[in-house]
Amino acid sequence: MSEPAAADRGTLRLDKWLWQARFFKTRTMAAKVIASGAVRVNGTRTAKPSVAVRPGDALTFAQGRRIRVVVIAALGTRRGPAPEAQALYEDRSPPPPGRGPEGAGPEAGHRPSKKERRALENLRRTP
């Protein structure tokens, strides 16, 4: 007899789970991030996409400019729509950093409009 499938044992490959939960667009992208050592499973850095994960495991990884901390709630059977994918995990990520107090100024990389430029020039001219 053959060995039971991973789904029957209650585990799934880490790269496949990250892909099914829609954290990465392709399974290959997930595997590259894992291989670079940027993913932690239960606080331990891993570099193998084949690491078996199960419900209850905590994953920590960078996604864009955010650090994601998720706890696996369930193992998926397919890569379904977003609401189905969001049911696979519990997000414990810290909230994204805010822009500070309202009206604290433009974001970095923001080009002021003509009206905003005139207002800045008027502020600079007045003693």
Steps between C-alpha positions, in 0.01 A plus 500: 500500500608858441556763765191711581477841335609808695140623521403172669774554762377852576804677354576695184815638337576856610532638146172342397316635805631856446388479136156362590451771765576758226805658662695441179384504140683181406632203690843567348505850652410354838777242468758770413409709805520194723832390348645845572440436870240775538229279654480382859285208612425513873792741544754280322644623171453252218655482154314196370172544309416137581465560875173346618261740674181421689218695663627695799841580352602869503666647190695825486613650169537829318249593233569829331579751774299310764601223735227236496433279801236236433383190681384214280135424573440237232665325208350571162417250231520749214590861421154646514360854512627757751228444766579127497872575528449741791326222694825301496681730745468741790687825437697623802709753309568833665298784350673684217675817612274803483578830337496678832265783593255618240646758268857425606615556144517320174618142471850430382505505123185710483518784251312808623223641286515854367277619784724332760814652342351849518410447866858389575642804317273731699619342825863545402454866403331610821746586780 
